[in-house]
C-alpha cells in the first residue's frame, strides 16, 4: 500500500481554501448594504394606517409616532404628516422633492394619487373602487 504524502503545495492550497471560505462568510454575515441618500435609492417611505390611528389626524404637521405604522428616511430625520381637506400631506425634512409612488392600504380595493409641491410636501388622495375620494391608509415611497 502506498501512503499519500502531504506536500507543501497541498498545505498552502488547504489554507487558501479555508481563508477564502472564512472570509466570504465574514463578509456576508457582518453588514448589510446601506445605500443612504444616493441616486436610485428609496430616500424615504411612510405607511399611514388610518384605521389604526388613535385620535384625530392633526391639521398641522406632526411627527407623532402614532401616525405611522412604518417610516424611514435616509437622512434619519422624522417624517411629518397632517390632514387637509380630502387629503393627507406628508413631508420629509431635509430631503429635496423627488419622484413618489403611493398605494392604498386596504382590503377593499381602490387607488391613490400623489402630487408633490416645490417645497417638498407630498399630497396623497385615496379613492374607493368607484373613484370617490375617501380617507384611508396608504404607503408612500419617495425616490
N, C-alpha and C positions, 0 to 999 in steps of 0.2 A: 504494500500500500504506500502510495506516495503522499506525503504530507504537503499541505499548502504552506507556502512561506508568506509571511506578512512583509510586504515590501514598503519602502519609504513612500513611494508614489500612492500606494493603497491607503496609507495613513493620512497623507495630505488630502486625497480625494474624499475620504470619510469625514475629515474635519471640515472641509469646504461644504459638504452636503449639510452637515449639522448646523454650520454657521448660516447658510442660506435659508434653511427651513426655520431656524430660530429667529433670524432677523425679519423674515416676512411675517411670522406670527406676531412678533413685537410690533411691527408697523401697522398691521391690521387691527390689533387689539387695543392700542393706546389712545388714538384720537380719531374723530370723525372730521370730514372736510367741512370747513366753515367758509362760505362764500362772502359773508358780510354784505356790504352795500355795493358790490361790484355790478357792472352791467350784465344783464341777463338773469340775475338772481331775483327771486321774490324778495322785495325790500320790506314788505310789511303784509300782515293779514290780521283780520279780526273775525270772530264769529259772534254775532249778536243774536242771542236766543230769546226772542221776545216772549215766548211762552213761559220762560223761567225767570224773567226779571221780576224782582221783588220791589214793589212800589212803582211810582211813575217814572217815565223816561224824562230826564231833565231837559228844560228848554235852553239852557246854556251849556257850553261844553264841559264835560265831566270825564275824569279818568277813573271813576269808581269801578272797582273790580267786579261788582255785581252786574255790570252792564255787558261783560264779555265772558263767554264760556271758553274762548281761546283767543290768544293775542300774541303777536310777535312784531317787533320792529328791528331792523338790522342795526340801528344806532342805539338801541337799548332804552329809548325814551317811551313813555307810556302813551298809547293812542287815546284820543278823546272822542266822545260821542255826544250828540244832542238830538232831541226830537224837534222836528219842524212840521209845519202843516203838510201832511201827506207824505212825509219822507223822514229818513234818518240821515243825519250828516256825520261823517267821521273825518277826523284829521290826524295826521301823524307829524307831530312837531319835529322840526329839524330835517325833514325829508322833502326834497323837491317833488312837485307833482309828477306823476308817471302814469303809464297805461294801467287800467284797472279792469278787473272782472268781478262781477257779483253774481251769486247764485242763491236762490231762496232755500231756507231750511224748513222743509215742510213735507209731510207725507201725503198731502192732498193735491200736489201739483201746483204749477204756477211758474211765473217768470219774474225777472227783476231787470232793472236798468240802473246804470251808474253813470253819472256825469261828474267831471272834475272841473273845479274853478281854478283860476290862475293863482289863487292864494293857497291851493292845496287842500281844499275841502271837497270831499267825495260825497255826493248826494245820491243815496240809494233809495229807489222806489220799488216796492214789491207788488205783484199783481196776482190775483187768483186765476184759475184756469179760464174764466170768462173774460179776462182782461180788465177787471175792475181793480183799482188801487186799494190795497189792504196792507195794514201794518203787520208784518210778520218777520221772523228771524231771517238772517242771511249770513253768508260768508263773503267777505270782500278781500281780494288779493291784489296788491299793488306791485307792479314790476318797475 
